[in-house]
Amino acid sequence: MFKNHLRIFIFVLAAMTAGISAAGAAFIEGLEDVPLLSGMKQVQKDNISFGNEQSRLVEAYLTSSKIGFAKVEKFYKETLPQLGWTYQGKRDDTLTFYRDGEAIDIARESIKPLIVRITVKSRL
């Protein structure tokens, strides 16, 4: 728990020193350690969250009519490693990262408007 808070603090500090306001360093609701790309908004009604102390499954949907998936891909490839996630590669339209026994998948669901599904799950 402390490690995640420290990672978030470091990310916000890095964002501030890079000229990004702290308000611009928003995080996805339900995934407090996954930043929200500016210009994207979370689709509240489609969130899923299950978990206990040993495992979790959280799914959130983001949308934008002005941003393409290439920008989403660039943002998360640059940002998530700063929070301890290791990029594992891309298959079709899905990026995968690993950290501390968990996997995060960032998948393009549709192009116009752009809909992105972010899933964090425990890797057992």
DSSP file (Angstrom, degrees, kcal/mol; ACC not computed):
  #  RESIDUE AA STRUCTURE BP1 BP2  ACC     N-H-->O    O-->H-N    N-H-->O    O-->H-N    TCO  KAPPA ALPHA  PHI   PSI    X-CA   Y-CA   Z-CA
    1    1 A M     >        0   0    0      0, 0.0     4,-1.9     0, 0.0     5,-0.2   0.000 360.0 360.0 360.0 -47.5    0.0    0.0    0.0
    2    2 A F  H  >  +     0   0    0      1,-0.2     4,-2.5     2,-0.2     5,-0.2   0.887 360.0  56.8 -60.8 -39.7    2.8    2.4    0.9
    3    3 A K  H  > S+     0   0    0      1,-0.2     4,-2.3     2,-0.2    -1,-0.2   0.897 106.6  49.1 -60.0 -40.7    4.6    1.6   -2.3
    4    4 A N  H  > S+     0   0    0      2,-0.2     4,-2.2     1,-0.2    -1,-0.2   0.903 111.2  48.7 -66.9 -40.7    1.6    2.6   -4.4
    5    5 A H  H  X S+     0   0    0     -4,-1.9     4,-2.4     1,-0.2    -2,-0.2   0.895 111.5  50.6 -65.1 -38.9    1.2    5.9   -2.5
    6    6 A L  H  X S+     0   0    0     -4,-2.5     4,-2.5     2,-0.2    -2,-0.2   0.909 109.6  50.6 -64.4 -41.7    4.9    6.6   -3.0
    7    7 A R  H  X S+     0   0    0     -4,-2.3     4,-2.5     2,-0.2    -2,-0.2   0.905 110.8  48.9 -62.4 -41.6    4.6    5.9   -6.7
    8    8 A I  H  X S+     0   0    0     -4,-2.2     4,-2.7     2,-0.2     5,-0.2   0.925 111.2  49.8 -64.5 -44.2    1.6    8.3   -7.0
    9    9 A F  H  X S+     0   0    0     -4,-2.4     4,-2.5     1,-0.2    -2,-0.2   0.920 111.8  48.1 -59.3 -44.5    3.5   11.0   -5.1
   10   10 A I  H  X S+     0   0    0     -4,-2.5     4,-2.7     2,-0.2    -1,-0.2   0.901 111.6  50.5 -64.4 -40.7    6.5   10.6   -7.4
   11   11 A F  H  X S+     0   0    0     -4,-2.5     4,-2.8     2,-0.2    -2,-0.2   0.940 112.2  45.9 -63.1 -46.9    4.3   10.7  -10.5
   12   12 A V  H  X S+     0   0    0     -4,-2.7     4,-2.3     1,-0.2    -2,-0.2   0.909 113.7  49.8 -63.5 -41.2    2.5   13.9   -9.4
   13   13 A L  H  X S+     0   0    0     -4,-2.5     4,-2.3    -5,-0.2    -1,-0.2   0.917 112.3  47.3 -62.1 -43.7    5.9   15.4   -8.5
   14   14 A A  H  X S+     0   0    0     -4,-2.7     4,-1.4     1,-0.2    -2,-0.2   0.894 111.4  51.5 -64.5 -39.8    7.3   14.5  -11.9
   15   15 A A  H  <>S+     0   0    0     -4,-2.8     5,-2.9     1,-0.2    -2,-0.2   0.897 110.4  48.9 -63.8 -39.7    4.2   15.8  -13.6
   16   16 A M  H ><5S+     0   0    0     -4,-2.3     3,-1.4     1,-0.2    -2,-0.2   0.906 111.0  48.5 -67.7 -41.2    4.6   19.1  -11.8
   17   17 A T  H 3<5S+     0   0    0     -4,-2.3    -1,-0.2     1,-0.3    -2,-0.2   0.729 106.0  59.0 -72.4 -19.6    8.2   19.5  -12.6
   18   18 A A  T 3<5S-     0   0    0     -4,-1.4    -1,-0.3    -5,-0.2    -2,-0.2   0.374 126.7-100.2 -86.8   4.7    7.5   18.7  -16.3
   19   19 A G  T < 5S+     0   0    0     -3,-1.4     2,-0.5     1,-0.3    -3,-0.2   0.606  83.0 129.8  89.8  11.7    5.1   21.7  -16.3
   20   20 A I      < -     0   0    0     -5,-2.9    -1,-0.3    -6,-0.2    -2,-0.2  -0.850  59.9-119.0 -99.0 133.9    1.9   19.8  -15.9
   21   21 A S    >   -     0   0    0     -2,-0.5     3,-0.8     1,-0.1     4,-0.5  -0.327  17.8-119.7 -69.8 154.4   -0.4   21.1  -13.2
   22   22 A A  G >  S+     0   0    0      1,-0.3     3,-1.1     2,-0.2    -1,-0.1   0.834 116.5  60.0 -61.8 -31.5   -1.3   18.7  -10.3
   23   23 A A  G 3  S+     0   0    0      1,-0.3    -1,-0.3     2,-0.1     3,-0.2   0.817  99.2  57.4 -65.4 -28.6   -4.9   19.1  -11.4
   24   24 A G  G <  S+     0   0    0     -3,-0.8     2,-1.0     1,-0.2    -1,-0.3   0.615  89.2  77.6 -75.6 -12.2   -3.9   17.6  -14.7
   25   25 A A    <   +     0   0    0     -3,-1.1    -1,-0.2    -4,-0.5     2,-0.1  -0.412  68.5 159.0 -95.0  57.8   -2.6   14.5  -13.0
   26   26 A A        -     0   0    0     -2,-1.0    10,-3.0    10,-0.4     2,-0.3  -0.417  28.8-142.2 -78.1 156.3   -6.0   13.0  -12.4
   27   27 A F  E     -A   35   0A   0      8,-0.3     2,-0.3    -2,-0.1     5,-0.2  -0.859  24.4 -96.3-119.9 156.2   -6.4    9.3  -11.8
   28   28 A I  E >   -A   31   0A   0      6,-2.8     3,-2.2     3,-0.6     6,-0.3  -0.522  45.2-109.6 -72.4 129.7   -9.0    6.8  -12.9
   29   29 A E  T 3  S+     0   0    0     -2,-0.3    -1,-0.1     1,-0.3     0, 0.0  -0.403 107.2  18.7 -61.8 129.5  -11.7    6.3  -10.3
   30   30 A G  T 3  S+     0   0    0     -2,-0.1    -1,-0.3    17,-0.1     2,-0.1   0.182 121.6  66.3  91.5 -16.6  -11.4    2.8   -8.9
   31   31 A L  E X   +A   28   0A   0     -3,-2.2     3,-2.7     3,-0.2    -3,-0.6  -0.583  61.5 171.3-130.9  67.5   -7.8    2.6  -10.2
   32   32 A E  E 3  S+     0   0A   0      1,-0.3    -3,-0.1    -5,-0.2    -1,-0.1   0.574  76.6  53.0 -62.3  -9.7   -6.2    5.3   -8.0
   33   33 A D  E 3  S+     0   0A   0     -5,-0.1    -1,-0.3     2,-0.1    50,-0.0   0.208  93.7  80.5-109.1  14.6   -2.7    4.3   -9.3
   34   34 A V  E <  S-     0   0A   0     -3,-2.7    -6,-2.8    -6,-0.3    -3,-0.2  -0.971  78.5-134.0-121.3 115.4   -3.5    4.6  -13.0
   35   35 A P  E     -A   27   0A   0      0, 0.0     2,-0.6     0, 0.0    -8,-0.3  -0.259  10.9-127.0 -70.3 154.8   -3.5    8.2  -14.4
   36   36 A L        -     0   0    0    -10,-3.0   -10,-0.4   -12,-0.1     2,-0.2  -0.902  25.1-121.8-102.3 122.6   -6.2    9.5  -16.6
   37   37 A L    >   -     0   0    0     -2,-0.6     3,-2.2     1,-0.1   -12,-0.1  -0.444  34.3-106.6 -63.3 129.2   -5.0   11.1  -19.9
   38   38 A S  T 3  S+     0   0    0      1,-0.3    -1,-0.1    -2,-0.2     3,-0.1  -0.355 108.6  33.3 -57.3 132.8   -6.0   14.7  -20.2
   39   39 A G  T 3  S+     0   0    0      1,-0.4     2,-0.3    -3,-0.1    27,-0.3   0.231  99.8  98.5  99.3 -12.7   -8.8   14.9  -22.8
   40   40 A M    <   -     0   0    0     -3,-2.2    -1,-0.4    24,-0.1     2,-0.4  -0.774  56.5-158.6-101.3 151.2  -10.2   11.5  -21.9
   41   41 A K  E     -B   63   0B   0     22,-2.3    22,-2.5    -2,-0.3     2,-0.3  -0.977  19.4-115.6-129.8 149.6  -13.2   11.1  -19.6
   42   42 A Q  E     -B   62   0B   0     -2,-0.4     2,-1.0    20,-0.2    20,-0.3  -0.620  17.9-133.4 -83.8 136.9  -14.3    8.0  -17.6
   43   43 A V  E >   -B   61   0B   0     18,-3.1     3,-1.0    -2,-0.3    18,-0.5  -0.803  22.9-165.1 -87.9 103.2  -17.6    6.4  -18.5
   44   44 A Q  E >  S+     0   0B   0     -2,-1.0     3,-1.2     1,-0.2    -1,-0.2   0.838  76.8  57.7 -64.5 -38.4  -18.9    6.0  -14.9
   45   45 A K  E 3  S+     0   0B   0      1,-0.2    -1,-0.2     3,-0.0    -2,-0.0   0.656 101.7  56.8 -72.2 -13.8  -21.8    3.5  -15.6
   46   46 A D  E <  S+     0   0B   0     -3,-1.0    -1,-0.2    15,-0.1    -2,-0.2   0.322  75.1 123.1-102.3   9.0  -19.5    0.8  -17.1
   47   47 A N  E <   -     0   0B   0     -3,-1.2     2,-0.4    -4,-0.1    13,-0.2  -0.436  39.0-168.0 -72.6 143.8  -17.0    0.4  -14.2
   48   48 A I  E     +B   59   0B   0     11,-2.6    11,-3.0    -2,-0.1     2,-0.3  -0.993   7.5 176.5-129.9 138.5  -16.5   -3.1  -12.7
   49   49 A S  E     +B   58   0B   0     -2,-0.4     2,-0.3     9,-0.2     9,-0.2  -0.933   7.8 158.5-149.1 122.5  -14.6   -3.9   -9.4
   50   50 A F  E     +B   57   0B   0      7,-2.9     7,-3.1    -2,-0.3     2,-0.3  -0.978  22.6 118.6-133.9 146.9  -14.1   -7.2   -7.6
   51   51 A G  E     -B   56   0B   0     -2,-0.3     5,-0.2     5,-0.3     2,-0.2  -0.928  30.5-164.6 170.9 168.7  -11.5   -8.0   -5.1
   52   52 A N        -     0   0    0      3,-2.9    -2,-0.0    -2,-0.3     0, 0.0  -0.761  59.7 -67.6-149.3-164.8  -10.1   -9.0   -1.7
   53   53 A E  S    S+     0   0    0     -2,-0.2     3,-0.1     1,-0.2     0, 0.0   0.776 130.3  42.2 -67.5 -25.5   -6.7   -8.9    0.0
   54   54 A Q  S    S+     0   0    0      1,-0.2     2,-0.3    68,-0.0    -1,-0.2   0.786 123.4   5.1 -93.0 -29.7   -5.3  -11.6   -2.4
   55   55 A S        -     0   0    0     67,-0.1    -3,-2.9     2,-0.0     2,-0.3  -0.969  55.2-165.7-152.1 163.4   -6.6  -10.5   -5.8
   56   56 A R  E     -B   51   0B   0     -2,-0.3    66,-1.7    -5,-0.2     2,-0.4  -0.994  10.1-163.2-150.4 156.7   -8.5   -7.9   -7.7
   57   57 A L  E     +BC  50 121B   0     -7,-3.1    -7,-2.9    -2,-0.3     2,-0.4  -0.939  19.7 170.7-139.2 116.5  -10.3   -7.3  -11.0
   58   58 A V  E     -BC  49 120B   0     62,-2.7    62,-2.9    -2,-0.4     2,-0.4  -0.995   7.2-175.5-129.7 133.0  -11.1   -3.7  -11.9
   59   59 A E  E     +BC  48 119B   0    -11,-3.0   -11,-2.6    -2,-0.4     2,-0.3  -0.996   4.7 174.9-132.1 132.0  -12.3   -2.5  -15.2
   60   60 A A  E     - C   0 118B   0     58,-2.5    58,-3.2    -2,-0.4     2,-0.4  -0.968  18.5-142.9-134.3 150.0  -12.9    1.0  -16.3
   61   61 A Y  E     -BC  43 117B   0    -18,-0.5   -18,-3.1    -2,-0.3     2,-0.3  -0.937  13.6-169.1-115.9 137.4  -13.9    2.6  -19.7
   62   62 A L  E     -BC  42 116B   0     54,-2.8    54,-2.7    -2,-0.4     2,-0.3  -0.888   5.9-170.6-120.0 152.9  -12.6    5.9  -21.0
   63   63 A T  E     +BC  41 115B   0    -22,-2.5   -22,-2.3    -2,-0.3     2,-0.3  -0.983  12.2 166.7-144.0 155.7  -13.8    7.8  -24.0
   64   64 A S  E     - C   0 114B   0     50,-1.7    50,-2.0    -2,-0.3   -24,-0.1  -0.928  24.9-160.2-162.7 142.5  -12.9   10.8  -26.1
   65   65 A S  S    S+     0   0    0     -2,-0.3   -25,-0.1    48,-0.2    -1,-0.0   0.440  97.4  46.2 -99.3  -2.4  -14.1   12.2  -29.5
   66   66 A K  S    S+     0   0    0    -27,-0.3     2,-0.4    48,-0.1    -1,-0.1   0.539  99.0  71.1-115.6 -11.2  -10.9   14.2  -29.9
   67   67 A I        -     0   0    0    -28,-0.2    47,-0.3    47,-0.1     2,-0.2  -0.872  64.8-144.8-114.3 141.4   -8.0   11.8  -29.0
   68   68 A G    >>  -     0   0    0     -2,-0.4     4,-1.3     1,-0.1     3,-0.7  -0.585  29.6-108.7 -97.6 165.8   -6.8    8.8  -31.0
   69   69 A F  H 3> S+     0   0    0      1,-0.2     4,-3.0     2,-0.2     5,-0.2   0.791 114.1  66.9 -65.8 -27.6   -5.5    5.6  -29.7
   70   70 A A  H 3> S+     0   0    0      1,-0.2     4,-2.3     2,-0.2    -1,-0.2   0.890 102.4  47.2 -60.2 -38.3   -1.9    6.4  -30.7
   71   71 A K  H <> S+     0   0    0     -3,-0.7     4,-2.5     2,-0.2    -1,-0.2   0.889 111.7  50.2 -69.4 -38.9   -1.9    9.2  -28.1
   72   72 A V  H  X S+     0   0    0     -4,-1.3     4,-2.5     2,-0.2     5,-0.3   0.936 111.5  49.2 -61.2 -47.3   -3.3    6.9  -25.5
   73   73 A E  H  X S+     0   0    0     -4,-3.0     4,-2.2     1,-0.2    -2,-0.2   0.927 112.4  46.9 -59.0 -48.1   -0.6    4.3  -26.3
   74   74 A K  H  X S+     0   0    0     -4,-2.3     4,-1.7    -5,-0.2     5,-0.2   0.921 111.9  51.4 -60.7 -45.7    2.2    6.9  -26.1
   75   75 A F  H  X S+     0   0    0     -4,-2.5     4,-2.5     1,-0.2     5,-0.2   0.936 114.1  41.3 -58.9 -50.3    0.9    8.4  -22.8
   76   76 A Y  H  X S+     0   0    0     -4,-2.5     4,-1.8     1,-0.2    -1,-0.2   0.840 111.4  55.4 -73.2 -31.7    0.6    5.0  -21.0
   77   77 A K  H  < S+     0   0    0     -4,-2.2    -1,-0.2    -5,-0.3    -2,-0.2   0.832 117.7  37.2 -66.6 -30.4    4.0    3.7  -22.4
   78   78 A E  H  < S+     0   0    0     -4,-1.7     4,-0.3    -5,-0.2    -2,-0.2   0.818 124.6  38.6 -86.4 -34.1    5.6    6.8  -21.0
   79   79 A T  H >X S+     0   0    0     -4,-2.5     3,-1.1    -5,-0.2     4,-0.5   0.908 104.8  58.5 -89.6 -46.3    3.7    7.2  -17.8
   80   80 A L  G ><>S+     0   0    0     -4,-1.8     5,-2.1     1,-0.3     3,-1.6   0.852  99.0  59.1 -61.2 -37.4    3.0    3.7  -16.4
   81   81 A P  G >45S+     0   0    0      0, 0.0     3,-1.4     0, 0.0    -1,-0.3   0.835  99.3  60.2 -59.8 -28.6    6.7    2.7  -16.1
   82   82 A Q  G <45S+     0   0    0     -3,-1.1    -2,-0.2    -4,-0.3    -3,-0.1   0.706 105.3  49.5 -67.6 -18.7    7.1    5.8  -13.8
   83   83 A L  G <<5S-     0   0    0     -3,-1.6    -1,-0.3    -4,-0.5   -76,-0.1   0.185 131.2 -92.8-104.9  14.3    4.6    4.0  -11.5
   84   84 A G  T < 5S+     0   0    0     -3,-1.4     2,-0.3     1,-0.3    16,-0.2   0.426  81.1 135.7  94.5  -0.8    6.4    0.7  -11.5
   85   85 A W      < -     0   0    0     -5,-2.1     2,-0.5    -6,-0.1    -1,-0.3  -0.623  44.0-145.6 -82.8 140.1    4.6   -1.0  -14.4
   86   86 A T  E     -D   98   0B   0     12,-3.0    12,-2.1    -2,-0.3     2,-0.2  -0.925  18.3-123.4-108.2 123.6    6.7   -2.9  -17.0
   87   87 A Y  E     -D   97   0B   0     -2,-0.5    10,-0.3    10,-0.2     3,-0.1  -0.471  27.2-178.9 -68.4 129.8    5.6   -2.8  -20.6
   88   88 A Q  E     -     0   0B   0      8,-3.4     2,-0.2     1,-0.4     9,-0.2   0.577  46.8 -94.3-105.9 -15.7    5.0   -6.4  -21.9
   89   89 A G  E     -D   96   0B   0      7,-0.9     7,-2.1     2,-0.0     2,-0.4  -0.731  35.5 -76.8 130.1-179.3    4.0   -5.6  -25.5
   90   90 A K  E     -D   95   0B   0     -2,-0.2     2,-0.5     5,-0.2     5,-0.2  -0.977  28.0-173.3-125.9 133.2    1.0   -5.0  -27.7
   91   91 A R  E >   -D   94   0B   0      3,-2.5     3,-1.8    -2,-0.4     2,-0.2  -0.990  68.4 -45.0-126.4 121.5   -1.3   -7.6  -29.2
   92   92 A D  T 3  S-     0   0    0     -2,-0.5    -2,-0.0     1,-0.3    15,-0.0  -0.423 126.5 -21.8  55.3-118.7   -3.8   -6.4  -31.7
   93   93 A D  T 3  S+     0   0    0     -2,-0.2    15,-2.4    15,-0.1     2,-0.4  -0.104 118.0  98.7-110.5  34.7   -5.2   -3.3  -30.1
   94   94 A T  E <   -DE  91 107B   0     -3,-1.8    -3,-2.5    13,-0.2     2,-0.3  -0.982  53.5-158.9-129.2 125.1   -4.3   -4.2  -26.5
   95   95 A L  E     -DE  90 106B   0     11,-2.7    11,-2.4    -2,-0.4     2,-0.4  -0.779  14.2-157.6 -94.1 143.5   -1.2   -3.0  -24.5
   96   96 A T  E     +DE  89 105B   0     -7,-2.1    -8,-3.4    -2,-0.3    -7,-0.9  -0.985  13.3 176.2-128.1 136.5   -0.1   -5.1  -21.5
   97   97 A F  E     -DE  87 104B   0      7,-2.2     7,-2.6    -2,-0.4     2,-0.3  -0.952  13.5-150.6-131.6 150.9    1.9   -4.1  -18.5
   98   98 A Y  E     +DE  86 103B   0    -12,-2.1   -12,-3.0    -2,-0.3     2,-0.3  -0.941  19.7 161.1-122.7 147.7    2.9   -6.0  -15.3
   99   99 A R  E >   - E   0 102B   0      3,-2.3     3,-2.2    -2,-0.3   -14,-0.1  -0.860  65.0 -20.3-162.0 130.8    3.6   -4.9  -11.8
  100  100 A D  T 3  S-     0   0    0      1,-0.3     3,-0.1    -2,-0.3    23,-0.0   0.809 127.9 -41.1  43.8  50.1    3.7   -6.6   -8.4
  101  101 A G  T 3  S+     0   0    0      1,-0.3    22,-3.5    21,-0.1     2,-0.3   0.620 120.1 103.0  78.2  12.1    1.7   -9.7   -9.4
  102  102 A E  E <   -EF  99 122B   0     -3,-2.2    -3,-2.3    20,-0.3     2,-0.4  -0.897  54.3-151.5-125.7 157.5   -0.8   -7.7  -11.4
  103  103 A A  E     -EF  98 121B   0     18,-3.0    18,-2.6    -2,-0.3     2,-0.4  -0.956   4.1-158.5-123.5 145.1   -1.4   -7.1  -15.1
  104  104 A I  E     -EF  97 120B   0     -7,-2.6    -7,-2.2    -2,-0.4     2,-0.5  -0.994   5.7-166.0-124.0 128.4   -3.0   -4.1  -16.7
  105  105 A D  E     -EF  96 119B   0     14,-2.7    14,-2.5    -2,-0.4     2,-0.6  -0.946   3.6-166.6-111.6 132.0   -4.5   -4.3  -20.2
  106  106 A I  E     +EF  95 118B   0    -11,-2.4   -11,-2.7    -2,-0.5     2,-0.4  -0.955  19.6 180.0-119.2 108.9   -5.3   -1.1  -22.1
  107  107 A A  E     -EF  94 117B   0     10,-2.9    10,-2.9    -2,-0.6     2,-0.6  -0.904  30.2-130.2-121.1 136.4   -7.5   -2.0  -25.1
  108  108 A R  E     + F   0 116B   0    -15,-2.4     8,-0.2    -2,-0.4   -15,-0.1  -0.740  25.2 176.8 -80.4 122.5   -9.1    0.0  -27.8
  109  109 A E  E     -     0   0B   0      6,-3.5     2,-0.3    -2,-0.6     7,-0.2   0.784  66.4  -1.3 -95.7 -35.8  -12.8   -0.9  -28.0
  110  110 A S  E   > - F   0 115B   0      5,-1.3     5,-1.8     1,-0.1    -1,-0.3  -0.983  53.5-143.3-153.2 161.3  -13.9    1.5  -30.7
  111  111 A I  T   5S+     0   0    0     -2,-0.3     3,-0.1     1,-0.3    -1,-0.1   0.906  80.5  60.2 -94.2 -50.4  -12.4    4.3  -32.9
  112  112 A K  T   5S+     0   0    0      1,-0.4    -1,-0.3     2,-0.1     2,-0.1  -0.938 123.6  15.8-129.7 109.5  -15.0    7.0  -33.2
  113  113 A P  T   5S-     0   0    0      0, 0.0    -1,-0.4     0, 0.0     2,-0.3   0.655 110.4-122.2 -71.6 158.2  -15.7    7.9  -30.6
  114  114 A L  E   5 -C   64   0B   0    -50,-2.0   -50,-1.7   -47,-0.3     2,-0.4  -0.496  31.4-174.6 -66.6 127.6  -12.6    6.4  -29.0
  115  115 A I  E   < -CF  63 110B   0     -5,-1.8    -6,-3.5    -2,-0.3    -5,-1.3  -0.997   1.5-170.1-125.5 126.9  -13.5    4.0  -26.3
  116  116 A V  E     -CF  62 108B   0    -54,-2.7   -54,-2.8    -2,-0.4     2,-0.5  -0.961   9.8-152.8-120.1 131.3  -10.7    2.4  -24.2
  117  117 A R  E     -CF  61 107B   0    -10,-2.9   -10,-2.9    -2,-0.4     2,-0.5  -0.906   8.9-165.9-102.7 126.9  -11.1   -0.4  -21.7
  118  118 A I  E     -CF  60 106B   0    -58,-3.2   -58,-2.5    -2,-0.5     2,-0.5  -0.966   8.1-176.6-114.7 122.4   -8.6   -0.6  -18.9
  119  119 A T  E     -CF  59 105B   0    -14,-2.5   -14,-2.7    -2,-0.5     2,-0.5  -0.976   9.8-170.9-122.8 125.7   -8.5   -3.8  -16.9
  120  120 A V  E     +CF  58 104B   0    -62,-2.9   -62,-2.7    -2,-0.5     2,-0.3  -0.973  19.9 165.0-113.2 127.1   -6.3   -4.4  -13.9
  121  121 A K  E     -CF  57 103B   0    -18,-2.6   -18,-3.0    -2,-0.5   -64,-0.2  -0.984  39.1-104.4-142.2 151.8   -6.2   -8.0  -12.7
  122  122 A S  E     - F   0 102B   0    -66,-1.7     2,-0.8    -2,-0.3   -20,-0.3  -0.513  26.8-138.2 -72.3 140.6   -4.2  -10.2  -10.4
  123  123 A R              0   0    0    -22,-3.5    -1,-0.1    -2,-0.2   -25,-0.0  -0.875 360.0 360.0-100.1 103.7   -1.8  -12.6  -12.1
  124  124 A L              0   0    0     -2,-0.8    -1,-0.1     0, 0.0   -22,-0.1   0.448 360.0 360.0 -91.6 360.0   -2.2  -15.8  -10.1
